[in-house]
């Protein structure tokens, strides 16, 4: 294992194939790590315009850790091949794409992936990762007030988007039971964080289901499906293929009771897993009414769950601890 101080001193180079940097949105998950590494005193370089970090030309012989950033716009097998052939010494792939469920990493190079699932096994050296909380987002979340002052409201203010079958299922199956006890706030506006700090609970669910299309002979030979599912196996079918989101982390950091699918039951993977009914409210898709009934039975524990969820998110998924986790991976390269 490489010396910690040497790895920090040599620095980290974040490579963006688009040569543009969008730390507040498209490259948010990279921004969390880069911010934490900078706070450790590590030089952080990029090849991208608009970066808050030092921009410089790519020189493969630099003795740094190379971080190749993958989004839904560059998750191609050609780009994976270029990464594998790149001459840099220490290389890692960082993938936060919403559509990279079946993306095979480049050879033996570690590939840190959001939306990781033990239900779908994909070739490559994949490691679960998370969106987490940037310093800017923690600041926007602020410090929650007394839980008792919160309004009996569940915030459900998603903007419509593509491929949200998990969200749609819970909207249909769970919200009718929640509406018996809470007002559901569906409005979309610029006061999102104020409402998070003032509501009892937040619907943080989202994502998509996936099924093994290769089991259909008519689809198994379609070129792009055959290529996509090469080497992939399903341990459950259908499976939850995408589930991580800003909303999950914002809700926790704002001290809401955070409702999401039961991450453990549905195979969702994080480097540090939360515990259902301790850090968040886990929804059983098979028993939505029972989930709400238990939630109401445990009303006395709501402040405790709120506080524990916020503490867990800040302890494990802010830039400092995220950078330490990333540094441990870099030292093994």
TIDOVEX-974780 format. One record per residue (C-alpha): x, y, z; residue number from 1; residue in three letters. Coordinates in steps of 0.2 Angstrom, whole numbers, plus 2048, in hexadecimal, padded with zeros to 3 digits. Example, Ala and Ser with C-alpha at 12.3 -4.5 7.8 and 13.67 -1.06 7.14 Angstrom:
{{83E; 7EA; 827}; 1; "ala"}
{{844; 7FB; 824}; 2; "ser"}
This chain:
{{800; 800; 800}; 1; "unk"}
{{807; 811; 7FB}; 2; "unk"}
{{80B; 81E; 809}; 3; "unk"}
{{7FD; 829; 80D}; 4; "unk"}
{{807; 839; 80D}; 5; "unk"}
{{80F; 835; 7FD}; 6; "unk"}
{{7FE; 832; 7F4}; 7; "unk"}
{{7F8; 843; 7FB}; 8; "unk"}
{{807; 84C; 7F6}; 9; "unk"}
{{807; 845; 7E4}; 10; "unk"}
{{7F5; 84B; 7E2}; 11; "unk"}
{{7E6; 846; 7D8}; 12; "unk"}
{{7E2; 84A; 7C6}; 13; "unk"}
{{7CF; 849; 7C1}; 14; "unk"}
{{7CD; 846; 7AF}; 15; "unk"}
{{7BD; 84B; 7A6}; 16; "unk"}
{{7BC; 845; 794}; 17; "unk"}
{{7B0; 854; 790}; 18; "unk"}
{{7BE; 860; 797}; 19; "unk"}
{{7B0; 869; 7A0}; 20; "unk"}
{{7AC; 869; 7B3}; 21; "unk"}
{{79B; 86A; 7BB}; 22; "unk"}
{{79E; 868; 7CD}; 23; "unk"}
{{78C; 86D; 7D2}; 24; "unk"}
{{783; 860; 7C7}; 25; "unk"}
{{78B; 855; 7BB}; 26; "unk"}
{{79B; 852; 7C4}; 27; "unk"}
{{794; 854; 7D6}; 28; "unk"}
{{79A; 843; 7DC}; 29; "unk"}
{{7AC; 848; 7D6}; 30; "unk"}
{{7AB; 859; 7DF}; 31; "unk"}
{{7A8; 851; 7F0}; 32; "unk"}
{{7B8; 847; 7EE}; 33; "unk"}
{{7C2; 854; 7E7}; 34; "unk"}
{{7BD; 861; 7F5}; 35; "unk"}
{{7C1; 854; 802}; 36; "unk"}
{{7D2; 851; 7FA}; 37; "unk"}
{{7D6; 863; 7F9}; 38; "unk"}
{{7D2; 865; 80C}; 39; "unk"}
{{7DF; 857; 80F}; 40; "unk"}
{{7EC; 862; 807}; 41; "unk"}
{{7ED; 858; 7F7}; 42; "unk"}
{{7F0; 861; 7E6}; 43; "unk"}
{{7E0; 85E; 7DB}; 44; "unk"}
{{7E2; 860; 7C9}; 45; "unk"}
{{7D6; 85F; 7BA}; 46; "unk"}
{{7D6; 861; 7A7}; 47; "unk"}
{{7C5; 86A; 7A8}; 48; "unk"}
{{7BF; 87B; 7A5}; 49; "unk"}
{{7B5; 882; 7B3}; 50; "unk"}
{{7BD; 878; 7C1}; 51; "unk"}
{{7C1; 880; 7D2}; 52; "unk"}
{{7D1; 875; 7D2}; 53; "unk"}
{{7E1; 878; 7C9}; 54; "unk"}
{{7E0; 875; 7B6}; 55; "unk"}
{{7EE; 86E; 7AD}; 56; "unk"}
{{7F2; 863; 79E}; 57; "unk"}
{{7F2; 850; 79F}; 58; "unk"}
{{803; 849; 7A1}; 59; "unk"}
{{802; 836; 7A4}; 60; "unk"}
{{813; 835; 7AC}; 61; "unk"}
{{80D; 840; 7BB}; 62; "unk"}
{{80F; 836; 7CB}; 63; "unk"}
{{7FD; 83A; 7D1}; 64; "unk"}
{{7ED; 830; 7D3}; 65; "unk"}
{{7E3; 831; 7C3}; 66; "unk"}
{{7D0; 832; 7C5}; 67; "unk"}
{{7C6; 82F; 7B5}; 68; "unk"}
{{7B4; 837; 7B7}; 69; "unk"}
{{7A6; 82D; 7AF}; 70; "unk"}
{{795; 835; 7AC}; 71; "unk"}
{{786; 82F; 7A1}; 72; "unk"}
{{78E; 839; 793}; 73; "unk"}
{{79F; 82F; 792}; 74; "unk"}
{{79B; 81E; 798}; 75; "unk"}
{{7A1; 815; 789}; 76; "unk"}
{{7AC; 806; 786}; 77; "unk"}
{{7B8; 810; 77C}; 78; "unk"}
{{7BB; 81C; 78A}; 79; "unk"}
{{7BD; 80D; 796}; 80; "unk"}
{{7CA; 806; 78A}; 81; "unk"}
{{7D3; 817; 789}; 82; "unk"}
{{7D4; 817; 79C}; 83; "unk"}
{{7DB; 806; 79D}; 84; "unk"}
{{7E8; 80A; 791}; 85; "unk"}
{{7ED; 81B; 799}; 86; "unk"}
{{7FF; 81B; 79F}; 87; "unk"}
{{7FC; 823; 7B0}; 88; "unk"}
{{802; 819; 7BF}; 89; "unk"}
{{7F3; 819; 7CB}; 90; "unk"}
{{7E2; 81A; 7C3}; 91; "unk"}
{{7D0; 819; 7C9}; 92; "unk"}
{{7BF; 81B; 7C1}; 93; "unk"}
{{7B2; 826; 7C9}; 94; "unk"}
{{7A0; 823; 7C2}; 95; "unk"}
{{791; 82C; 7C8}; 96; "unk"}
{{787; 829; 7B9}; 97; "unk"}
{{774; 826; 7BB}; 98; "unk"}
{{775; 81A; 7AB}; 99; "unk"}
{{784; 810; 7AF}; 100; "unk"}
{{77C; 801; 7B7}; 101; "unk"}
{{785; 7F5; 7AB}; 102; "unk"}
{{795; 7FE; 7A8}; 103; "unk"}
{{7A4; 7F2; 7A9}; 104; "unk"}
{{7B3; 7FB; 7B1}; 105; "unk"}
{{7C4; 7FB; 7A7}; 106; "unk"}
{{7CD; 7EB; 7AB}; 107; "unk"}
{{7D4; 7EB; 7BD}; 108; "unk"}
{{7D2; 7FD; 7C0}; 109; "unk"}
{{7C7; 801; 7CF}; 110; "unk"}
{{7B6; 808; 7C9}; 111; "unk"}
{{7AD; 812; 7D7}; 112; "unk"}
{{79B; 812; 7D2}; 113; "unk"}
{{78B; 81A; 7D9}; 114; "unk"}
{{77B; 810; 7D9}; 115; "unk"}
{{785; 800; 7DD}; 116; "unk"}
{{77A; 7F1; 7DF}; 117; "unk"}
{{77E; 7DF; 7E5}; 118; "unk"}
{{76F; 7D9; 7DB}; 119; "unk"}
{{778; 7DD; 7CA}; 120; "unk"}
{{78A; 7D6; 7C8}; 121; "unk"}
{{794; 7DF; 7BB}; 122; "unk"}
{{7A5; 7DB; 7B5}; 123; "unk"}
{{7B4; 7E6; 7BB}; 124; "unk"}
{{7BB; 7EC; 7CB}; 125; "unk"}
{{7AC; 7F5; 7D1}; 126; "unk"}
{{7AB; 7FD; 7E3}; 127; "unk"}
{{79B; 805; 7EA}; 128; "unk"}
{{79B; 818; 7EB}; 129; "unk"}
{{78F; 826; 7EF}; 130; "unk"}
{{789; 837; 7EA}; 131; "unk"}
{{78C; 83E; 7FC}; 132; "unk"}
{{78C; 850; 802}; 133; "unk"}
{{797; 85D; 7FB}; 134; "unk"}
{{79D; 86C; 806}; 135; "unk"}
{{791; 877; 7FD}; 136; "unk"}
{{782; 86C; 7FF}; 137; "unk"}
{{786; 869; 812}; 138; "unk"}
{{786; 87C; 813}; 139; "unk"}
{{775; 87E; 80A}; 140; "unk"}
{{76D; 870; 815}; 141; "unk"}
{{772; 87B; 825}; 142; "unk"}
{{76F; 876; 836}; 143; "unk"}
{{75D; 86E; 83A}; 144; "unk"}
{{753; 876; 848}; 145; "unk"}
{{749; 86C; 855}; 146; "unk"}
{{740; 85D; 84D}; 147; "unk"}
{{731; 861; 857}; 148; "unk"}
{{72E; 871; 84D}; 149; "unk"}
{{72D; 868; 83C}; 150; "unk"}
{{71D; 868; 833}; 151; "unk"}
{{714; 857; 830}; 152; "unk"}
{{718; 858; 81E}; 153; "unk"}
{{721; 84B; 812}; 154; "unk"}
{{72B; 855; 805}; 155; "unk"}
{{729; 84C; 7F4}; 156; "unk"}
{{72F; 85A; 7E8}; 157; "unk"}
{{738; 850; 7DA}; 158; "unk"}
{{738; 857; 7C8}; 159; "unk"}
{{732; 84B; 7BC}; 160; "unk"}
{{741; 841; 7B3}; 161; "unk"}
{{744; 832; 7A9}; 162; "unk"}
{{746; 820; 7AF}; 163; "unk"}
{{73F; 822; 7C1}; 164; "unk"}
{{735; 812; 7C3}; 165; "unk"}
{{73A; 810; 7D5}; 166; "unk"}
{{734; 821; 7D9}; 167; "unk"}
{{724; 81F; 7CF}; 168; "unk"}
{{721; 80E; 7D8}; 169; "unk"}
{{723; 816; 7E9}; 170; "unk"}
{{718; 825; 7E4}; 171; "unk"}
{{70A; 819; 7E0}; 172; "unk"}
{{70D; 80C; 7EE}; 173; "unk"}
{{712; 817; 7FD}; 174; "unk"}
{{70C; 829; 7FB}; 175; "unk"}
{{6FA; 824; 7FD}; 176; "unk"}
{{6FE; 81C; 80E}; 177; "unk"}
{{708; 82B; 813}; 178; "unk"}
{{6FA; 837; 80E}; 179; "unk"}
{{6F0; 830; 81C}; 180; "unk"}
{{6FC; 838; 829}; 181; "unk"}
{{705; 846; 820}; 182; "unk"}
{{703; 854; 814}; 183; "unk"}
{{70D; 850; 804}; 184; "unk"}
{{716; 85F; 7FD}; 185; "unk"}
{{719; 85C; 7EB}; 186; "unk"}
{{71D; 86E; 7E6}; 187; "unk"}
{{72D; 872; 7DE}; 188; "unk"}
{{736; 882; 7E2}; 189; "unk"}
{{746; 88B; 7E7}; 190; "unk"}
{{743; 889; 7FA}; 191; "unk"}
{{747; 877; 7F9}; 192; "unk"}
{{753; 877; 808}; 193; "unk"}
{{748; 882; 813}; 194; "unk"}
{{73A; 875; 810}; 195; "unk"}
{{746; 867; 814}; 196; "unk"}
{{74A; 86E; 825}; 197; "unk"}
{{738; 871; 829}; 198; "unk"}
{{730; 861; 823}; 199; "unk"}
{{72F; 851; 82E}; 200; "unk"}
{{733; 846; 820}; 201; "unk"}
{{73A; 845; 80E}; 202; "unk"}
{{736; 839; 800}; 203; "unk"}
{{748; 836; 7FA}; 204; "unk"}
{{744; 827; 7EF}; 205; "unk"}
{{749; 826; 7DD}; 206; "unk"}
{{751; 81B; 7D0}; 207; "unk"}
{{74D; 80D; 7C4}; 208; "unk"}
{{74A; 7FB; 7C3}; 209; "unk"}
{{753; 7F0; 7B7}; 210; "unk"}
{{74F; 7DE; 7B0}; 211; "unk"}
{{75A; 7D2; 7A7}; 212; "unk"}
{{756; 7D5; 795}; 213; "unk"}
{{761; 7C7; 790}; 214; "unk"}
{{754; 7BB; 796}; 215; "unk"}
{{74A; 7C0; 787}; 216; "unk"}
{{751; 7B7; 778}; 217; "unk"}
{{74B; 7C4; 76C}; 218; "unk"}
{{754; 7D2; 776}; 219; "unk"}
{{764; 7C8; 77A}; 220; "unk"}
{{76B; 7C9; 769}; 221; "unk"}
{{767; 7DC; 767}; 222; "unk"}
{{779; 7E3; 765}; 223; "unk"}
{{779; 7F1; 772}; 224; "unk"}
{{76F; 7E6; 77F}; 225; "unk"}
{{77B; 7D7; 77C}; 226; "unk"}
{{78A; 7E3; 77E}; 227; "unk"}
{{783; 7EB; 78E}; 228; "unk"}
{{77F; 7DB; 797}; 229; "unk"}
{{78F; 7D2; 792}; 230; "unk"}
{{795; 7CA; 7A2}; 231; "unk"}
{{787; 7D1; 7AD}; 232; "unk"}
{{77D; 7C6; 7B8}; 233; "unk"}
{{76D; 7CA; 7C3}; 234; "unk"}
{{76C; 7C3; 7D4}; 235; "unk"}
{{75A; 7C9; 7D5}; 236; "unk"}
{{74F; 7CE; 7C7}; 237; "unk"}
{{748; 7DB; 7C6}; 238; "unk"}
{{755; 7E5; 7D0}; 239; "unk"}
{{757; 7F7; 7D6}; 240; "unk"}
{{764; 7FD; 7CA}; 241; "unk"}
{{764; 810; 7CE}; 242; "unk"}
{{760; 818; 7DF}; 243; "unk"}
{{76D; 824; 7E5}; 244; "unk"}
{{769; 837; 7E4}; 245; "unk"}
{{76C; 848; 7EB}; 246; "unk"}
{{75B; 847; 7F4}; 247; "unk"}
{{760; 839; 7FF}; 248; "unk"}
{{76F; 842; 806}; 249; "unk"}
{{767; 853; 807}; 250; "unk"}
{{758; 84C; 811}; 251; "unk"}
{{764; 844; 81D}; 252; "unk"}
{{76F; 853; 81F}; 253; "unk"}
{{75F; 85E; 822}; 254; "unk"}
{{759; 853; 830}; 255; "unk"}
{{74A; 84C; 827}; 256; "unk"}
{{743; 83B; 82A}; 257; "unk"}
{{74A; 834; 819}; 258; "unk"}
{{73F; 827; 810}; 259; "unk"}
{{747; 81C; 803}; 260; "unk"}
{{746; 80A; 7FE}; 261; "unk"}
{{74D; 7FD; 80A}; 262; "unk"}
{{75F; 7FF; 804}; 263; "unk"}
{{765; 7EF; 80C}; 264; "unk"}
{{756; 7E4; 806}; 265; "unk"}
{{757; 7EA; 7F4}; 266; "unk"}
{{76A; 7E8; 7F2}; 267; "unk"}
{{770; 7FA; 7F2}; 268; "unk"}
{{782; 7FC; 7F7}; 269; "unk"}
{{78B; 80A; 7FF}; 270; "unk"}
{{79D; 80B; 806}; 271; "unk"}
{{794; 80E; 817}; 272; "unk"}
{{782; 807; 818}; 273; "unk"}
{{775; 810; 822}; 274; "unk"}
{{76A; 806; 82E}; 275; "unk"}
{{757; 806; 82A}; 276; "unk"}
{{74C; 80D; 839}; 277; "unk"}
{{75C; 814; 840}; 278; "unk"}
{{762; 820; 833}; 279; "unk"}
{{754; 821; 826}; 280; "unk"}
{{743; 819; 823}; 281; "unk"}
{{744; 80A; 818}; 282; "unk"}
{{736; 806; 80D}; 283; "unk"}
{{731; 7F4; 809}; 284; "unk"}
{{72A; 7F4; 7F8}; 285; "unk"}
{{720; 7E5; 7FC}; 286; "unk"}
{{718; 7ED; 80C}; 287; "unk"}
{{716; 7FF; 809}; 288; "unk"}
{{707; 801; 816}; 289; "unk"}
{{712; 7F7; 823}; 290; "unk"}
{{720; 804; 820}; 291; "unk"}
{{714; 812; 824}; 292; "unk"}
{{70C; 80A; 833}; 293; "unk"}
{{71D; 807; 83B}; 294; "unk"}
{{722; 819; 837}; 295; "unk"}
{{713; 81F; 841}; 296; "unk"}
{{716; 812; 84F}; 297; "unk"}
{{727; 819; 851}; 298; "unk"}
{{722; 82B; 852}; 299; "unk"}
{{72C; 82D; 862}; 300; "unk"}
{{73C; 828; 85A}; 301; "unk"}
{{73B; 835; 84B}; 302; "unk"}
{{747; 842; 853}; 303; "unk"}
{{753; 834; 857}; 304; "unk"}
{{753; 82D; 845}; 305; "unk"}
{{754; 83E; 83E}; 306; "unk"}
{{763; 842; 848}; 307; "unk"}
{{76C; 831; 845}; 308; "unk"}
{{769; 833; 833}; 309; "unk"}
{{771; 844; 832}; 310; "unk"}
{{780; 83F; 83C}; 311; "unk"}
{{783; 82F; 832}; 312; "unk"}
{{782; 839; 821}; 313; "unk"}
{{78E; 846; 828}; 314; "unk"}
{{79A; 83A; 830}; 315; "unk"}
{{79C; 82F; 820}; 316; "unk"}
{{798; 839; 811}; 317; "unk"}
{{79E; 84B; 812}; 318; "unk"}
{{7AE; 84F; 808}; 319; "unk"}
{{7BA; 84B; 817}; 320; "unk"}
{{7B5; 839; 81A}; 321; "unk"}
{{7B2; 836; 807}; 322; "unk"}
{{7C3; 83C; 803}; 323; "unk"}
{{7CB; 831; 810}; 324; "unk"}
{{7C1; 822; 809}; 325; "unk"}
{{7C7; 826; 7F7}; 326; "unk"}
{{7D9; 829; 7FE}; 327; "unk"}
{{7D9; 817; 805}; 328; "unk"}
{{7D4; 810; 7F4}; 329; "unk"}
{{7E2; 81B; 7EB}; 330; "unk"}
{{7EF; 814; 7F7}; 331; "unk"}
{{7EB; 802; 7F2}; 332; "unk"}
{{7EE; 806; 7DF}; 333; "unk"}
